[in-house]
């Protein structure tokens, strides 16, 4: 055959090759933008069906580097032994089928296997290698398309999860707003109760105390000694009830008043409280040691009230010690500064430590040590409002130590 005849015979094959390329390029151009993996696989099947009309196509997706369930088209075909070997050999990217009437192809992206295909039952035209090259072009683009579809699916799942989380947050915020309204309503009720206690209950107490005093002054000579003692007990109990009401009102104000946060010199506050305590009992022999430079962030008035209660307790419970010793300092625990007030007083049984900060819970009788049982409850509320914690350690007859944390405290050693 001369050259002219060869070119004439080859012309249809060249035209077919050009037509094949044009068809493949046209279809491949749309694949990377396909956001559904199954749609990508369906397009791959259509490409090979138009390209070489295979008897069947088997596709095995890989998820987390593991082969999944085979997808056969048409259904009913089984995986050949050669295909099984190809699946287990990630180093092989393509190969001819065992029947030499098809090829095995691996879809990859970034070195990761995304899927493996078997194209079987093909009658290859004259340019066999040409069609394998077309198949490799297809899978290289399709690997990117499958990767894009999976990435989109993951992104869509992430967005759905975020939307679900946002809905949950919105529901939690709504519930939080509802509870805030409930707390505000409860606070208003508490304010009304405090007003009632302050005015409606204390007024009768003043009346009882006043009339008891009049009765004792004007008619005391008509009463025997026991009757006079009863009147004095009435006045004493009335005074105690008045003190309890004052303590309750103070506890309510601690929870309700707005905080003014600023740097606070705790050492200076302790010295001021010490002067007040010594003025009430100048005869007391007591040592009060305060570490210098104790500072924190908080409300000065509230922190002063907390220190008044802690130092007042230590002052009271060291009454039977000569000399009494009280130490105020700070130390580091678990990497954070912890303030403490320590005394060598009466102490307490640690079995009852949980009761210390509850209102009206007292571990000593009124005859032993007077008090309302509100002081430590007030301390706890003040420290909690500052975002800190408070706890106590002690032993009967060996004193007690009250610890508390506050923001912005010094890392000092005590």
Secondary structure, DSSP 8 states (H G I E B T S, - for coil): --HHHHHHHHHHHHHHHHHHHHHHHHHHHHHTT---HHHHHHHHHHHHHHHH--SEEEEEEEETTEEEEEEEESTT----HHHHHHHT-TT--EEE-TTSSEEEEEEEETTEEEEEEEEES----S-HHHHHHHHHHHHHHHHHHHHHHHHHHHHHHHHHHHHHHHHHHHHHHHHHHHHHHHHHHHHHHHHHHHHIIIIIIHHHHHHHHHHHHHHHHHHGGGS-HHHHHHHHHHHHHHHHHHHHHHHHHHHHHHHHS---EEEEEHHHHHHHHHHHHHHH-TT--EEEEE-TT-EEEEEHHHHHHHHHHHHHHHHHHTTTSSSEEEEEEEEEETTEEEEEEEE-SS---GGGGGGTTSTT--SS-TTTS---S-HHHHHHHHHHHTT--EEEEE-TTS-EEEEE--TT------
